[in-house]
Amino acid sequence: MLNKILLLISKRRWLKRIILPLFPLPTIGYLNVKYESKSENCAGKVFLSLHDFRGPSFYIMYDGEEAFFHYEKKGKERLFSLINQREGTFIDIGANIGLFSVFYKMKKNNLSVVCFEPNALAFSCLEKTKSSFKFKDFTLENLGVADKDGELPLYSDDLDSGGHSFIREECEEGKEGKDREEQAEAKVKTVAIDSYLAKRKIEKISAIKMDVEGFEINAVKGMLETIKKYHPPILLECQHANFKRIDNLQEILINGSIEYEYKIEHIDTEYTFELKDWREFALKKLEEGVGASDYLLF
């Protein structure tokens, strides 16, 4: 009953703005989710941030169980169709509360999953969700993904539970009256995918999903050997302004001796083109006023 009341309050942003400064509401709630098919029967609690105003947690608490399945449905199901054609571990970079990984694990219980999530609150939600569903072969890493192993400051956005980033400018003014320097959390540990997979002797990759709020260039630099070796499908959100850089994703992949000829699909329009045309397409989108888009490399 308490959880239902908290969800009712938390999905009304105007009410939450009034209550939060006055009363210390719990930070974590949950949504009951169930999936049934001929081969799978799975049910559990998906834990979320009750303080979220516009991110993944708010999206699913607002529309309930149906929203869990519909969240970024187009890209999520497109990638899953490719996962079903391959063997190996699914890598979720910037997993947040697990709306991709949990969805995939519910639909394919024997899928091996590794989630990377540096934000403490989102990671706590992931741990609770894993426990609720009793998932096995579902590894959670409280780490960021970068071009090398190390540490970086993580900047937060209190209005968007999916908005934290290693790039300060990518965070919205989540704390009114405070500049972004004050939004930096304690430094979090980072890892390069190439070194992580080598240390853990993970030898097959079915696919990679990446949502790292503008940090995609750094993350890809740390997984070039993995891409060369396994040619995994990669679903990622890209900031179009980053294609103005000399070291943009197109150049990194081409100059990284990636012999596999990836095709690129723009998820929203389903338009497909060659890797060599990615920069031109992205900059056109930027001119049209589209700051970011989801793309599938396959």
QUIMOJO-V279914 format. One line per field, one symbol per residue. ss: DSSP state (@ for helix, = for strand, . for the rest). psi: psi as a letter, one per 30 degrees, with the letter a starting at -180 (. if undefined). burial: 1 if it has 16 or more other C-alpha atoms within 10 Angstrom, else 0. A space follows every 10 residues. Layout:
ss->???
psi->???
burial->???
//
This chain:
ss->.@@@@@@@@@ ..@@@@@@@@ .......=== ======.... =========. .....@@@@@ @@@.@@@@@@ ..@@@@@@@@ @@@.....== ===....... @@@@@@@... .=====...@ @@@@@@@@@@ @@@....=== =..==....= ==..=..... ....=..@@@ .........@ @@@=...=== =.@@@@@@@. ....====== .....@@@@@ @..@@@@@@@ ..=======@ @@@@....@@ @@@@@..... ..====.... ====@@@@@@ @@@@@@@... .======.
psi->eeeeeeeeef gjeeeeeeee fekiklfkal kkkkkkaefk jkkakjkljf gkfgaeeeef fegaeeeeff kheeeeeeee eeeffllakk kjjhfbggfe eeeeeefifg kkkkkkjfke eeeeeeeeee eefhklhikk jillkaflkb klkkkljffj fgfklfjeff klifjkfklf effkllklkl kkeeeeeeeg hjfkkelkkk jghfgeeeee fggeeeeeef hkkkkkkkjf fffflehlee eeeefghjfk iklkkjeefg kkllefgeee eeeeeeefgj ellkkkk.
burial->0000011011 1010010000 0000000111 1010000000 0101111111 1111111111 1101000110 1000111011 0110000111 1111111111 1111111110 1111111110 1111111111 0010100101 0111111110 0111111111 1111111101 1111000001 0011000111 1111110000 0001111111 1111111111 1111111000 1111111111 1110000111 1110000100 0111111000 0000110110 0110110000 01111111
//
